[in-house]
Amino acid sequence: MITKLSIYVNQEAYTYKRSFASAYKKMRRRKHMAARKIAFVDEAQCVACGSCIKVCPRGAIAVPNGITAVVDEEKCVGCGICAKACPASVISSREKQSENKRG
């Protein structure tokens, strides 16, 4: 079973080149888990160069019809690699909007 903790440990280990043991320790020290982050593309500024597609380890980004980059929220783990690779600096990490808001 994949848990939220295991996703964050894998993300931490992959992004920062840490061992899984040290990443697990770091994540367990946190009092609470942060909200899940995903990549966000400013569509008005995106030039559809495709740099983000090449570096995304999960294949979560596409450029349909060559207009602008689109992020698949189900595949994106919020690692930030695409934001670093974007030459136009139009990709940022934001908290994923929750569909199940209680009110």
MARZAVEX-936801 format. One line per 5 residues: number of its first residue (from 1); their letters; for each residue x, y, z of N, C-alpha, C, O. Coordinates in nm, 3 decimals. Example, Ala and Ser with C-alpha at 12.3 -4.5 7.8 and 13.67 -1.06 7.14 Angstrom:
residues 2
1 = AS = 1.319 -0.569 0.780 1.230 -0.450 0.780 1.320 -0.330 0.780 1.424 -0.332 0.846; 1.285 -0.225 0.708 1.367 -0.106 0.714 1.290 0.003 0.787 1.341 0.114 0.804
//
This chain:
residues 103
1 = MITKL = 0.083 -0.118 0.000 0.000 0.000 0.000 0.088 0.125 0.000 0.182 0.136 0.079; 0.058 0.216 -0.087 0.134 0.340 -0.096 0.072 0.441 -0.001 -0.046 0.472 -0.009; 0.155 0.492 0.090 0.107 0.592 0.185 0.161 0.729 0.148 0.253 0.741 0.066; 0.104 0.830 0.209 0.150 0.967 0.186 0.297 0.981 0.228 0.375 1.048 0.162; 0.333 0.916 0.339 0.470 0.922 0.386 0.566 0.860 0.286 0.673 0.916 0.261
6 = SIYVN = 0.531 0.745 0.228 0.621 0.680 0.132 0.640 0.765 0.007 0.749 0.766 -0.050; 0.535 0.836 -0.036 0.548 0.924 -0.151 0.646 1.036 -0.121 0.733 1.068 -0.202; 0.631 1.097 -0.003 0.721 1.206 0.033 0.865 1.159 0.053 0.959 1.231 0.019; 0.883 1.040 0.108 1.019 0.986 0.127 1.084 0.963 -0.008 1.200 0.999 -0.027; 1.012 0.903 -0.103 1.067 0.881 -0.236 1.100 1.013 -0.305 1.204 1.027 -0.369
11 = QEAYT = 1.010 1.110 -0.290 1.033 1.241 -0.351 1.156 1.308 -0.290 1.239 1.363 -0.362; 1.169 1.302 -0.159 1.283 1.362 -0.089 1.413 1.294 -0.131 1.512 1.362 -0.158; 1.414 1.163 -0.137 1.534 1.089 -0.173 1.573 1.117 -0.317 1.692 1.135 -0.347; 1.477 1.121 -0.407 1.505 1.143 -0.548 1.552 1.287 -0.574 1.651 1.309 -0.644; 1.480 1.382 -0.518 1.509 1.523 -0.545 1.643 1.567 -0.486 1.719 1.638 -0.552
16 = YKRSF = 1.671 1.526 -0.363 1.791 1.575 -0.295 1.903 1.473 -0.287 2.001 1.494 -0.216; 1.889 1.362 -0.359 1.992 1.258 -0.367 2.033 1.207 -0.228 2.152 1.190 -0.199; 1.934 1.185 -0.144 1.958 1.132 -0.010 1.926 0.983 -0.009 1.857 0.932 -0.097; 1.978 0.914 0.093 1.940 0.774 0.108 1.796 0.770 0.159 1.746 0.866 0.217; 1.730 0.658 0.137 1.592 0.646 0.181 1.583 0.652 0.334 1.486 0.703 0.388
21 = ASAYK = 1.685 0.598 0.402 1.683 0.600 0.549 1.688 0.742 0.602 1.612 0.777 0.693; 1.777 0.825 0.547 1.786 0.963 0.596 1.662 1.044 0.556 1.618 1.130 0.632; 1.608 1.017 0.439 1.486 1.086 0.397 1.369 1.047 0.488 1.287 1.131 0.523; 1.362 0.919 0.525 1.254 0.872 0.612 1.265 0.937 0.749 1.164 0.979 0.805; 1.387 0.946 0.804 1.407 1.011 0.934 1.362 1.156 0.930 1.294 1.204 1.021
26 = KMRRR = 1.400 1.225 0.824 1.363 1.365 0.811 1.213 1.381 0.806 1.158 1.470 0.871; 1.145 1.297 0.730 1.001 1.310 0.715 0.929 1.272 0.844 0.825 1.331 0.875; 0.980 1.177 0.921 0.918 1.137 1.047 0.933 1.245 1.154 0.850 1.254 1.245; 1.037 1.328 1.144 1.058 1.435 1.242 0.955 1.546 1.229 0.931 1.620 1.324; 0.895 1.558 1.113 0.796 1.663 1.095 0.672 1.632 1.179 0.626 1.518 1.186
31 = KHMAA = 0.619 1.734 1.242 0.501 1.716 1.326 0.377 1.683 1.244 0.293 1.604 1.287; 0.367 1.742 1.128 0.254 1.716 1.041 0.302 1.720 0.896 0.401 1.787 0.864; 0.233 1.651 0.812 0.269 1.650 0.672 0.213 1.774 0.604 0.098 1.812 0.628; 0.293 1.835 0.521 0.247 1.952 0.447 0.147 1.909 0.340 0.143 1.793 0.300; 0.068 2.003 0.296 -0.025 1.973 0.188 0.053 1.935 0.063 0.164 1.985 0.041
36 = RKIAF = -0.003 1.849 -0.018 0.066 1.803 -0.138 0.082 1.917 -0.238 -0.012 1.992 -0.264; 0.201 1.929 -0.291 0.228 2.034 -0.389 0.233 1.975 -0.529 0.271 1.859 -0.549; 0.194 2.057 -0.625 0.201 2.018 -0.765 0.257 2.135 -0.844 0.259 2.249 -0.797; 0.301 2.107 -0.965 0.352 2.212 -1.052 0.235 2.293 -1.109 0.130 2.237 -1.139; 0.255 2.423 -1.122 0.155 2.512 -1.179 0.221 2.591 -1.292 0.328 2.647 -1.273
41 = VDEAQ = 0.158 2.595 -1.407 0.211 2.665 -1.523 0.131 2.793 -1.547 0.008 2.788 -1.555; 0.200 2.906 -1.558 0.136 3.032 -1.596 0.115 3.026 -1.747 0.206 3.056 -1.824; -0.005 2.989 -1.788 -0.033 2.964 -1.929 -0.017 3.087 -2.016 0.014 3.075 -2.135; -0.037 3.205 -1.960 -0.024 3.328 -2.039 0.121 3.355 -2.077 0.148 3.419 -2.178; 0.216 3.307 -1.996 0.357 3.333 -2.019 0.432 3.214 -2.081 0.545 3.231 -2.128
46 = CVACG = 0.371 3.096 -2.082 0.438 2.975 -2.133 0.461 2.986 -2.283 0.372 3.024 -2.359; 0.583 2.950 -2.325 0.619 2.955 -2.468 0.619 2.815 -2.531 0.657 2.800 -2.647; 0.578 2.714 -2.458 0.566 2.576 -2.506 0.695 2.522 -2.567 0.693 2.460 -2.673; 0.807 2.547 -2.499 0.937 2.502 -2.551 0.960 2.352 -2.531 1.036 2.291 -2.606; 0.894 2.292 -2.430 0.907 2.149 -2.405 1.019 2.110 -2.312 1.042 1.991 -2.291
51 = SCIKV = 1.091 2.205 -2.255 1.200 2.173 -2.162 1.149 2.097 -2.040 1.216 2.006 -1.991; 1.031 2.133 -1.993 0.973 2.068 -1.875 0.936 1.922 -1.904 0.946 1.836 -1.816; 0.893 1.895 -2.025 0.855 1.759 -2.062 0.976 1.666 -2.056 0.966 1.553 -2.010; 1.089 1.716 -2.103 1.211 1.635 -2.108 1.263 1.596 -1.971 1.320 1.488 -1.955; 1.244 1.682 -1.870 1.302 1.657 -1.738 1.206 1.596 -1.637 1.250 1.550 -1.532
56 = CPRGA = 1.076 1.595 -1.666 0.978 1.543 -1.569 0.996 1.392 -1.552 0.979 1.317 -1.648; 1.031 1.347 -1.430 1.054 1.204 -1.409 0.926 1.120 -1.412 0.932 0.998 -1.429; 0.811 1.183 -1.398 0.684 1.111 -1.394 0.603 1.123 -1.523 0.498 1.059 -1.537; 0.650 1.204 -1.617 0.575 1.223 -1.741 0.444 1.295 -1.717 0.344 1.267 -1.784; 0.444 1.388 -1.623 0.321 1.456 -1.582 0.291 1.583 -1.661 0.189 1.647 -1.638
61 = IAVPN = 0.379 1.620 -1.754 0.360 1.743 -1.829 0.347 1.712 -1.978 0.418 1.628 -2.032; 0.255 1.783 -2.042 0.234 1.769 -2.186 0.212 1.908 -2.245 0.174 2.002 -2.175; 0.236 1.919 -2.376 0.208 2.044 -2.448 0.113 2.009 -2.562 0.156 1.988 -2.676; -0.017 2.002 -2.531 -0.113 1.967 -2.636 -0.127 2.079 -2.739 -0.138 2.197 -2.704; -0.125 2.042 -2.865 -0.138 2.136 -2.977 -0.029 2.243 -2.981 -0.043 2.343 -3.052
66 = GITAV = 0.079 2.225 -2.907 0.191 2.319 -2.910 0.159 2.458 -2.857 0.226 2.554 -2.894; 0.058 2.469 -2.773 0.015 2.601 -2.724 0.075 2.634 -2.589 0.140 2.738 -2.575; 0.055 2.550 -2.491 0.105 2.575 -2.356 0.121 2.442 -2.282 0.056 2.343 -2.316; 0.207 2.441 -2.182 0.228 2.320 -2.102 0.109 2.299 -2.009 0.053 2.394 -1.954; 0.072 2.171 -1.991 -0.038 2.134 -1.903 0.013 2.025 -1.809 0.077 1.929 -1.853
71 = VDEEK = -0.017 2.038 -1.680 0.028 1.943 -1.579 -0.085 1.847 -1.544 -0.197 1.889 -1.516; -0.054 1.717 -1.545 -0.148 1.614 -1.501 -0.134 1.604 -1.349 -0.034 1.553 -1.300; -0.235 1.650 -1.276 -0.228 1.655 -1.130 -0.218 1.518 -1.066 -0.166 1.506 -0.955; -0.267 1.416 -1.132 -0.260 1.281 -1.076 -0.118 1.224 -1.081 -0.078 1.148 -0.993; -0.042 1.260 -1.183 0.094 1.209 -1.198 0.198 1.296 -1.128 0.301 1.244 -1.085
76 = CVGCG = 0.173 1.425 -1.115 0.271 1.518 -1.059 0.294 1.493 -0.910 0.199 1.477 -0.834; 0.421 1.488 -0.869 0.456 1.470 -0.729 0.513 1.598 -0.667 0.551 1.599 -0.550; 0.519 1.705 -0.744 0.564 1.833 -0.692 0.712 1.841 -0.662 0.752 1.914 -0.571; 0.795 1.769 -0.736 0.939 1.766 -0.708 1.009 1.897 -0.745 1.113 1.928 -0.687; 0.956 1.974 -0.839 1.014 2.102 -0.874 1.121 2.098 -0.980 1.179 2.202 -1.013
81 = ICAKA = 1.149 1.983 -1.035 1.252 1.971 -1.138 1.213 2.050 -1.262 1.298 2.114 -1.325; 1.086 2.046 -1.298 1.039 2.119 -1.416 1.052 2.270 -1.397 1.084 2.342 -1.492; 1.027 2.318 -1.277 1.038 2.461 -1.249 1.182 2.510 -1.265 1.206 2.620 -1.313; 1.277 2.425 -1.224 1.418 2.462 -1.238 1.463 2.460 -1.383 1.550 2.537 -1.423; 1.402 2.373 -1.463 1.442 2.359 -1.603 1.375 2.460 -1.695 1.421 2.480 -1.808
86 = CPASV = 1.270 2.523 -1.651 1.193 2.614 -1.737 1.273 2.741 -1.766 1.303 2.817 -1.674; 1.307 2.767 -1.894 1.385 2.886 -1.927 1.306 3.015 -1.912 1.365 3.122 -1.894; 1.174 3.008 -1.918 1.090 3.128 -1.903 1.047 3.150 -1.758 0.983 3.251 -1.728; 1.081 3.058 -1.668 1.046 3.066 -1.526 0.896 3.085 -1.503 0.855 3.168 -1.421; 0.815 3.009 -1.574 0.670 3.021 -1.561 0.608 2.905 -1.485 0.486 2.897 -1.471
91 = ISSRE = 0.691 2.813 -1.435 0.640 2.699 -1.358 0.676 2.719 -1.212 0.790 2.752 -1.179; 0.578 2.699 -1.124 0.601 2.710 -0.981 0.529 2.595 -0.912 0.442 2.530 -0.971; 0.565 2.569 -0.786 0.498 2.466 -0.707 0.394 2.532 -0.618 0.423 2.631 -0.551; 0.276 2.477 -0.619 0.167 2.529 -0.535 0.096 2.413 -0.469 0.104 2.299 -0.515; 0.028 2.443 -0.359 -0.049 2.340 -0.291 -0.166 2.297 -0.378 -0.234 2.380 -0.439
96 = KQSEN = -0.188 2.169 -0.381 -0.298 2.114 -0.460 -0.430 2.152 -0.394 -0.444 2.142 -0.272; -0.524 2.196 -0.475 -0.656 2.232 -0.425 -0.731 2.105 -0.389 -0.742 2.014 -0.471; -0.782 2.099 -0.269 -0.855 1.981 -0.221 -1.000 1.987 -0.269 -1.066 2.091 -0.259; -1.047 1.874 -0.322 -1.185 1.868 -0.367 -1.281 1.843 -0.252 -1.399 1.878 -0.260; -1.231 1.783 -0.144 -1.315 1.746 -0.030 -1.304 1.847 0.082 -1.252 1.815 0.189
101 = KRG = -1.350 1.967 0.061 -1.344 2.069 0.165 -1.465 2.056 0.255 -1.579 2.043 0.209; -1.437 2.060 0.384 -1.549 2.050 0.480 -1.591 2.192 0.517 -1.508 2.281 0.529; -1.717 2.211 0.533 -1.759 2.344 0.567 -1.883 2.354 0.641 -1.926 2.465 0.674
//
